[in-house]
Amino acid sequence: MVLIVALQRQHRFFLWSPIMMFELLRPEYLFWLFKGFLLTLQIGLVVIPAATLLGFLATLAAGSAWRPVAWLATGLVAVLRNSPLLVQLFFWYFGAPALLPDAVREWLNITQSVSLPGGLSLPWPSYEFLCGVLGLTLYSAAFVSEEIRAGMQGVPRTQQHAAEALGMRPWQIFRYVIAPQALRIALPLLMGQYMNIVKNSSLTMAIGVMELSYASRQVETVSFKTFQAFGVATLLYVLIIAVLEAMALLVQHRLPVFGTRR
Amino acid sequence: MDFSVIHGNLAYLLWGSWPDGPLGGAALTALLSIGSALASAALGLLLGVMLAMSCGRLKTALILGLGFFRAIPVLMLIFWTYFLLPIAFGIDVPGILSVMCALSLIGGAYLAHSVCAGIRGIGRGQWQAGLSLGFSRLNVLRYIVLPQALRMMLPSFINQWVSLIKDTSLAYIVGVGELSFLAAQVNSRTMVYPAEIFLFVGAIYFTLCSALDVMARQLGKRYRSATHSH
């Protein structure tokens, strides 16, 4: 279940030799790493949209005219930002189930598949995966909401006044005047957060999610090929980040920021 | 909610089995944070100055190198230092040192860019004035540019230290007995009140981080009002 990697390194001294450094990994080990890579991608694909949506809602809530909602949202964002993701993951994995009613806990443990209309059924993701995704989404949403807030603050006040003078409704002002400009300012910051999400997904190995870092540790333990195992995993992470970086450049190129820099 | 489990393990969570055994818990987290904060500041300053002053191939190499450390997860770098440092030096490097090394490298790589931006932010006039007074380039940097740039960079240094404190929790993964590791240990030993344990531990980290965070915001505000009044 939980992987505690308190290990002895001493025996590795004797096993390590320059020849082993260049030996390739066996195909089965590469397959483990590839499976881990796919799970890392999967976590990213679920968490990025979820954190964006939740972060946006948090920004709205923090700016709400109803004071208690604004305070609650601001407080939650501060707590999530200023405590380690690892501790938050432990809390969701070990702590939260203890607070849930017994029936819900049992349902979570027993449920193996979800039946969809039409006789289809989807395999229910593992409990570790659910906790990892939940923890990472909440943590990242707090950061995303700060970036969105920065984007909205970057739009000059005069834009709001001009739109009001034109007789636009609050929703229209947001949709057609504020949001497009705020998005352009926030996009590079958001792309940075998306890269952080991919990198932070490595922490879910601590609660037993078998993503890329977990797989690299596993391959390293079994094969003793430290360089190759960590090397392949490192390259795969660099690959994901490079793709995101290229996308960020492309987006910035397509959506130049007008009128915000004077 | 029953916080008696915290009461029973408070001393252990705060400083481990010290003074009878090795220092651990929150005290070790603080030690790890301070050590890596100093090392990452020194590294960030050095690399940032190099980045700002260099050009051509050296600059490309620096940007690529820094980009690499910014692209890989902290956890991955901890794996690398944890396994490679002993091999590279042929001696047994304590886990805490290899974690400190990884955190300093990552922190330094992030800070280098803020330092470089800070140096760039100081106007050309300052350089020209210094050079025309007969200062060498190094002395202009040391006595005129850096003192001004550092004041501007302080908030981003503090922000980096906040994420550094949070990242010290990753030492758990290589079995260094800092706060998160001891919390997980207490949790698996007692097995009764996991929510309380991790809430308490989260609160300790939160206190440390938000104190720094508030400081960064105050400094940022003061700096902004100072520049507007000029």
Interface residues (C-beta under 8 A of the other chain):
Chain A: V2 I4 V5 A6 L7 R9 Q10 R12 F13 W16 A78 V79 R81 N82 S83 P84 L85 L86 V87 Q88 F90 F91 F94 G95 A96 A98 L99 M195 K199 N200 S201 S202 L203 M205 A206 S213 S216 R217 E220 T226 F230 A233 T234 Y237 V238 I241 A242
Chain B: F68 A71 I72 P73 V74 L75 M76 F79 W80 Y82 F83 L84 P86 I87 D92 V162 I165 K166 D167 T168 S169 L170 Y172 I173 V174 G175 S180 A183 A184 N187 S188 Y193 P194 A195 E196 I197 F198 L199 V201 G202 A203 Y205 F206 C209 S210 D213
